Amino acid sequence: MKRVELIRHLDSNVCEFLREGNNHTVYVNRLARKSSLIPRHREVNDFLARKICTDLQIPKP
């Protein structure tokens, strides 16, 4: 899955950008009080994308 597609999915499901790191971007779901790291690569493994969505308690893409 493309990183841009994953970020669009996160933005459309109540998640917010928190901060940038050197290797990761941090997104947070304030309603569920959960956060997750998104790697800064163009491609994100589908299994990892599902795990990020599970961590943030949003529907899988």
N, C-alpha and C positions, 0 to 999 in steps of 0.2 A: 504494500500500500504506500502511496506517496505521502510524505510528511505533510504537505499542504492539505491534502484531503482529510487527514486525521485531525489537523488543527481546525479545519472548517467544521468537522463533526463535533469536536469538543466545544467550539464556540456556539454552535446551534443547540447544544444540550446543557446550558447553564454554567459551563466551566469558564473560568477566567484565567488569563495570563497573569502569573505572579512575578516571575523574574527570569532573567537569562543567566546561564552559567557558561563556562567555557565549552563544555561538551554536551550540556543538556538544557532544556527549557522546562520550567516548572509551571504546571497548570494546577488549579485548585477548584474544587467544587465546594463552595461555601455553604450550601444548603446541607450537604452531607458531612461537611468538615473533613474532607479527604483531599489529598494531593498526590500528584504523580509526576515523574520525570519523563520527558519526551526527548529521545536522542536527536542530535542535530545532524542527521544524515538525510539525504534525499529520499531514500527508501527506508521504510520501517517494516520489519517482519510482521506478517499477518497475526501470528501468535502473540507477538509483543503488543500490537495494536489492541487485540482483544483483552489482554491483561491490563493495559492502561485503562480501558473503558470499565473493566471490572473493578479496578482499584478506585476509580472515581465514581462508581455506582451509577453509570449511565448505560443506555442500550449499546450493544455492540454494533459496529458499522456493517 
